[in-house]
Each structure stands twice: as structure tokens, then as C-alpha cells.
Amino acid sequence: MRKRLFSMLAVLAAASVCTHAQWLNHPSPGTPRINGKPNLRAKAPRVNGRPDLSGIWMPEAAPLEELLRLNPTSVDGAQTIGEAAPSRYFMNVLWDYKPDDVTMKPAAVALFEQRGKTMGRDIPSTHCLPLGVPLMDVAVFPHKIVQSKDLVLVLYEEMSMFRQIYTDGRTLPVDPEPAYVGYSVGRWEGETLVVEAAGFKNGGWLDAFGHPHSDAMKVTERFRRRDFGTLELQITIDDPKFYSKPFTLTSTQRLLADTDLIETFCENEKDRVKLFAN
């Protein structure tokens, strides 16, 4: 299991063209500060009477002891697949569950086992394709939330992807065009933005380990900004075709202050050719 997981993580890292070391360094206007440094524990900002989710976010990395338990030979336990240590849900979306708590149905098991045999060679990024939702939100790449009155945009640095969350009162379409990020509508419940998403392409990846999802998957997300530097993202996945019951994970997202996204792209699978040359 350990060998499979880290082989798949290595595939994902090698298949992505990402230059995080070149992130911009520019003080962001409106950022609360203490002695010139961003005060990440300050109150969450507000806009149009609502909490403002805007900012550049990264999922919190798994604790060092978890990374060491998965990969004891790692030098420091953190630099597993590049500059950023992965979150637990990027590695395994069912991390919080015992093996029998949530079970996969036969079609999902077959796909999961196939991905295990190939050590993740067909994870979407090796084909220059998006990772999809919710994997993109817990991956080792930053994403930028831009909030307006009737629309929330999520801009992903990985492959320069984007997602639109409509907050103008519309409902989910009955038969949406299948997409990697699905179709999303949101509403406010007090201080929490509740997002419902559906219309996903069949056979996507939920994590680097290879757990699949079907085109019947529905995702419910709850965004709550606890303070200036912390965003709590609760994700519930309901996929009756592939799983015995819905399951939920909660990802803590940390603000990246005084920086911005940079362009990244996939160069016509050049990385894939080099990666599998042997």
C-alpha cells in the first residue's frame, strides 16, 4: 500500500509543471499586520454583508508523523513530492474512515484496482487533464478565491484552471454538460457558504491513491472563514453508483499572504514521455 501510494504521488509530481519557488512577493493591500507582518489571526474580512472568502489558499499539510508513517525513508518526512507537503486527503480521501466504514461497489473496485496495478500512470495530470473537484481543492497547489455578489470564482494555479460557483439564486441544471469541475451553485447559511455541485465526468479521481468517482457524484461543500488566515472547507461526497454511503472530510486551508498565482501549464505530455521512457 505504501509503495503504491508514493509511486502515484511521484507520478503526479513529475507530470506537473509547477514553479512555486517563483511565487510573487508583493504586500497585499488591506491585509492586517503586526510589525509589518500579516496578522493571520485577525478577524475574517467581510464584503456585501458576508464573510469574504477571497484570498490565495493552500490545504494544510499532513502532520509530520503521518508522513513519516507512510514513508519512513523520507529524509525530513515533508518534502515528499516537491516543495509542498501533501494534505492527508490529497493522499487518501477516506483517510478518516476505517476500511469497512465506507465501501466501494464492484465497478469502483475494478477501477481502483486497475489504477493500483499501473501505479497511477493514468492520473489526469499525466494526460495534461485537470485533476477535477474535489481533488483540486486538497492538492499541493494553491488556488485563489475571488468573491463577488452573485459569483464566486476559484482560480487554480495547477494548469491555470478555473471554477465558477453561482450565488445568484439559480438551481443546479437537470442535465448539465459533464465537466471535470462539474456545475456549482451556492447559497449562504449564516456565516457559511454552502455549495452544491453535480455534472461531473465519469471515472474521475478523488485522490492520488486512485479512489474513483462516477458521473452520479454530487458534492456538497461548506466554506467558513474562521479568521483572516484560516478557511475551513467541509466536503461531502455522495456517489451512489460507486460507494455504499456518503462520506465527509474537512480540510483546513491556510492563507498565502502577499503573493499571487503564476501561470502553469502542461507541455503536450512531454513529462509523461520522459517519465515512462523506461
KOLKE-364717 format. One record per residue (C-alpha): residue in three letters; x, y, z. Coordinates in Angstrom, 3 decimals. Example, Ala and Ser with C-alpha at 12.3 -4.5 7.8 and 13.67 -1.06 7.14 Angstrom:
# residues 2
ala; 12.300; -4.500; 7.800
ser; 13.670; -1.060; 7.140
END
This chain:
# residues 278
met; 0.000; 0.000; 0.000
arg; 2.782; 2.414; 0.928
lys; 4.733; 1.685; -2.260
arg; 1.630; 2.194; -4.375
leu; 0.698; 5.495; -2.756
phe; 4.096; 7.104; -3.085
ser; 4.603; 5.831; -6.621
met; 1.336; 7.554; -7.540
leu; 2.392; 10.735; -5.758
ala; 5.664; 10.726; -7.675
val; 3.773; 10.331; -10.956
leu; 1.579; 13.299; -10.134
ala; 4.531; 15.477; -9.172
ala; 6.546; 14.585; -12.262
ala; 3.606; 15.211; -14.576
ser; 3.002; 18.760; -13.365
val; 4.900; 21.826; -14.486
cys; 4.882; 23.999; -11.381
thr; 7.316; 26.737; -10.335
his; 6.246; 27.541; -6.799
ala; 9.685; 28.871; -5.932
gln; 8.970; 31.804; -8.219
trp; 5.834; 32.960; -6.401
leu; 5.449; 36.712; -6.402
asn; 6.251; 38.634; -3.243
his; 4.075; 41.730; -3.042
pro; 2.332; 43.163; 0.058
ser; -1.433; 42.768; -0.342
pro; -3.496; 45.924; 0.337
gly; -5.955; 45.585; 3.212
thr; -4.003; 42.846; 4.984
pro; -3.948; 43.370; 8.781
arg; -0.384; 43.464; 10.079
ile; 1.661; 43.295; 13.245
asn; 5.142; 44.807; 12.963
gly; 4.766; 44.714; 9.191
lys; 3.914; 41.004; 9.031
pro; 0.453; 39.672; 8.058
asn; -1.719; 39.056; 11.109
leu; -3.323; 35.768; 10.107
arg; -5.279; 35.582; 13.375
ala; -7.131; 38.829; 12.759
lys; -10.888; 38.813; 12.166
ala; -12.123; 37.479; 8.851
pro; -12.867; 40.296; 6.375
arg; -16.398; 40.962; 5.129
val; -17.879; 42.184; 1.857
asn; -21.523; 42.947; 0.968
gly; -22.506; 41.952; 4.499
arg; -20.980; 38.468; 4.142
pro; -17.674; 36.876; 5.167
asp; -15.183; 37.469; 2.369
leu; -13.610; 34.181; 1.268
ser; -11.245; 35.930; -1.147
gly; -7.570; 35.062; -0.965
ile; -4.973; 32.541; -2.055
trp; -5.282; 29.276; -0.169
met; -3.334; 26.061; 0.303
pro; -4.544; 22.954; 2.154
glu; -2.826; 22.307; 5.455
ala; -0.129; 19.648; 5.154
ala; -0.483; 16.314; 6.898
pro; 1.329; 16.191; 10.259
leu; 4.950; 15.115; 10.080
glu; 4.313; 11.888; 11.972
glu; 1.704; 10.834; 9.393
leu; 4.094; 11.426; 6.503
leu; 6.860; 9.537; 8.299
arg; 4.498; 6.643; 8.988
leu; 3.683; 6.411; 5.278
asn; 7.257; 6.959; 4.121
pro; 9.822; 6.179; 6.868
thr; 12.731; 6.507; 4.417
ser; 11.935; 10.171; 3.724
val; 14.746; 12.456; 4.794
asp; 12.564; 15.012; 6.534
gly; 9.107; 13.494; 6.106
ala; 7.719; 16.634; 4.492
gln; 9.323; 17.180; 1.098
thr; 7.608; 14.109; -0.308
ile; 6.610; 15.260; -3.784
gly; 8.195; 18.669; -4.209
glu; 8.196; 21.919; -2.305
ala; 4.840; 21.483; -0.576
ala; 3.975; 18.621; 1.755
pro; 0.646; 16.981; 0.829
ser; -2.559; 17.069; 2.834
arg; -3.915; 13.768; 4.137
tyr; -6.955; 13.983; 1.850
phe; -4.844; 14.579; -1.225
met; -3.246; 11.227; -0.443
asn; -6.426; 9.407; 0.619
val; -9.922; 10.905; 0.598
leu; -11.067; 8.184; 3.026
trp; -8.262; 8.894; 5.492
asp; -10.663; 9.424; 8.420
tyr; -12.576; 6.177; 7.863
lys; -11.932; 2.565; 8.777
pro; -11.848; 0.157; 5.792
asp; -15.388; -1.127; 6.423
asp; -16.972; 2.261; 7.174
val; -17.323; 3.240; 3.513
thr; -17.096; 0.504; 0.898
met; -16.766; 0.699; -2.862
lys; -19.193; -1.029; -5.196
pro; -17.898; -3.574; -7.766
ala; -17.463; -1.092; -10.625
ala; -15.472; 1.239; -8.390
val; -13.349; -1.625; -7.017
ala; -12.411; -2.716; -10.546
leu; -11.319; 0.793; -11.492
phe; -9.457; 1.281; -8.219
glu; -7.546; -1.983; -8.648
gln; -6.677; -1.143; -12.246
arg; -5.154; 2.148; -11.127
gly; -3.204; 0.321; -8.452
lys; -1.663; -2.069; -10.975
thr; -0.402; 0.823; -13.126
met; 0.820; 2.817; -10.096
gly; -1.276; 5.806; -11.085
arg; 0.086; 6.319; -14.579
asp; -3.325; 7.453; -15.808
ile; -3.965; 10.108; -13.185
pro; -5.409; 13.007; -15.224
ser; -2.360; 15.267; -14.959
thr; -0.212; 12.723; -16.844
his; -2.531; 13.352; -19.810
cys; -2.465; 17.139; -19.376
leu; -6.013; 16.974; -17.971
pro; -7.449; 18.670; -14.847
leu; -7.479; 16.809; -11.549
gly; -11.142; 17.707; -11.049
val; -13.214; 18.544; -7.976
pro; -12.744; 17.914; -5.087
leu; -9.145; 16.734; -5.661
met; -8.080; 20.155; -6.937
asp; -9.124; 21.737; -3.629
val; -6.969; 19.463; -1.460
ala; -3.976; 19.100; -3.806
val; -0.496; 20.533; -3.245
phe; -1.150; 23.568; -5.429
pro; -2.541; 26.975; -4.422
his; -5.904; 28.274; -5.546
lys; -7.350; 31.763; -5.463
ile; -10.918; 32.579; -4.420
val; -12.447; 35.755; -5.830
gln; -15.823; 36.615; -4.293
ser; -18.414; 38.958; -5.757
lys; -22.108; 39.444; -5.034
asp; -23.528; 36.794; -7.387
leu; -20.482; 34.722; -8.258
val; -17.513; 33.107; -6.529
leu; -14.555; 32.259; -8.776
val; -11.910; 29.699; -7.855
leu; -8.719; 30.051; -9.892
tyr; -6.337; 27.099; -9.693
glu; -2.639; 27.583; -10.290
glu; -2.321; 23.989; -11.487
met; -2.896; 24.068; -15.270
ser; -4.445; 27.553; -14.872
met; -7.907; 26.031; -14.356
phe; -10.978; 27.871; -13.062
arg; -14.300; 27.081; -11.427
gln; -17.471; 29.189; -11.198
ile; -19.829; 28.995; -8.210
tyr; -23.081; 30.832; -8.935
thr; -24.650; 32.562; -5.929
asp; -27.400; 34.404; -7.837
gly; -30.221; 32.085; -6.764
arg; -30.151; 29.667; -9.684
thr; -30.508; 25.925; -9.134
leu; -28.452; 23.049; -10.491
pro; -29.327; 22.213; -14.115
val; -31.254; 18.989; -14.656
asp; -28.819; 17.636; -17.257
pro; -25.578; 19.637; -17.135
glu; -22.765; 19.126; -19.635
pro; -20.273; 16.790; -17.884
ala; -17.156; 18.621; -16.713
tyr; -14.074; 17.939; -14.594
val; -15.142; 20.623; -12.117
gly; -18.876; 19.981; -12.510
tyr; -21.500; 22.715; -12.220
ser; -21.767; 24.581; -8.913
val; -24.378; 26.746; -7.198
gly; -24.057; 28.288; -3.754
arg; -26.108; 29.897; -1.017
trp; -25.290; 31.491; 2.303
glu; -26.350; 29.894; 5.564
gly; -25.309; 32.430; 8.169
glu; -21.512; 32.736; 8.003
thr; -21.095; 29.639; 5.803
leu; -21.187; 29.391; 2.016
val; -22.898; 26.116; 1.079
val; -22.082; 24.887; -2.427
glu; -23.783; 22.057; -4.302
ala; -22.022; 20.615; -7.331
ala; -23.003; 17.958; -9.873
gly; -22.477; 17.123; -13.546
phe; -19.035; 15.532; -13.241
lys; -17.293; 13.477; -15.893
asn; -17.361; 9.760; -15.218
gly; -14.334; 7.968; -13.772
gly; -12.548; 10.921; -12.179
trp; -10.008; 10.701; -9.365
leu; -10.849; 11.655; -5.782
asp; -7.265; 11.393; -4.542
ala; -3.750; 10.453; -5.591
phe; -4.335; 6.936; -4.273
gly; -6.855; 6.366; -7.069
his; -10.294; 6.277; -5.440
pro; -12.674; 6.892; -8.368
his; -15.971; 8.695; -8.721
ser; -18.808; 8.231; -11.197
asp; -20.932; 10.669; -13.170
ala; -23.590; 10.318; -10.465
met; -21.410; 12.017; -7.857
lys; -22.796; 15.029; -6.041
val; -20.563; 17.164; -3.875
thr; -21.682; 19.472; -1.075
glu; -19.105; 21.909; 0.268
arg; -19.254; 24.255; 3.231
phe; -16.812; 27.162; 3.233
arg; -16.273; 29.019; 6.511
arg; -13.536; 31.572; 7.076
arg; -12.635; 31.230; 10.746
asp; -10.192; 34.142; 10.797
phe; -8.078; 36.127; 8.362
gly; -5.667; 33.265; 7.693
thr; -7.853; 30.142; 8.051
leu; -10.556; 28.730; 5.798
glu; -12.438; 25.599; 6.812
leu; -13.693; 23.510; 3.892
gln; -16.053; 20.631; 4.663
ile; -16.659; 18.320; 1.695
thr; -19.393; 15.672; 1.495
ile; -19.231; 13.207; -1.405
asp; -22.390; 11.321; -2.358
asp; -21.834; 8.821; -5.155
pro; -24.442; 6.006; -5.009
lys; -23.004; 4.303; -8.105
phe; -19.577; 3.806; -6.570
tyr; -19.879; 3.992; -2.755
ser; -22.046; 2.417; -0.085
lys; -22.892; 5.753; 1.555
pro; -21.931; 9.438; 1.505
phe; -18.753; 10.430; 3.329
thr; -17.355; 13.711; 4.608
leu; -13.904; 15.208; 5.072
thr; -12.863; 18.563; 6.494
ser; -9.824; 20.323; 5.043
thr; -8.170; 23.264; 6.764
gln; -6.914; 25.797; 4.224
arg; -4.169; 28.300; 5.073
leu; -3.909; 31.767; 3.519
leu; -0.844; 32.585; 1.440
ala; -0.400; 36.289; 2.117
asp; 1.440; 38.849; -0.007
thr; 1.692; 36.724; -3.129
asp; -0.297; 35.773; -6.230
leu; -0.799; 32.883; -8.619
ile; 1.517; 32.289; -11.544
glu; 0.798; 30.611; -14.860
thr; 1.370; 26.874; -15.105
phe; 0.636; 24.564; -17.996
cys; 1.253; 21.073; -19.349
glu; 3.616; 20.833; -22.318
asn; 1.830; 18.347; -24.559
glu; 2.662; 15.408; -22.289
lys; 6.450; 15.847; -22.665
asp; 6.786; 14.961; -18.991
arg; 4.797; 11.767; -19.487
val; 7.118; 10.554; -22.274
lys; 10.175; 11.100; -20.083
leu; 8.515; 9.621; -17.004
phe; 7.624; 6.320; -18.671
ala; 10.600; 6.053; -21.014
asn; 11.865; 3.080; -19.039
END
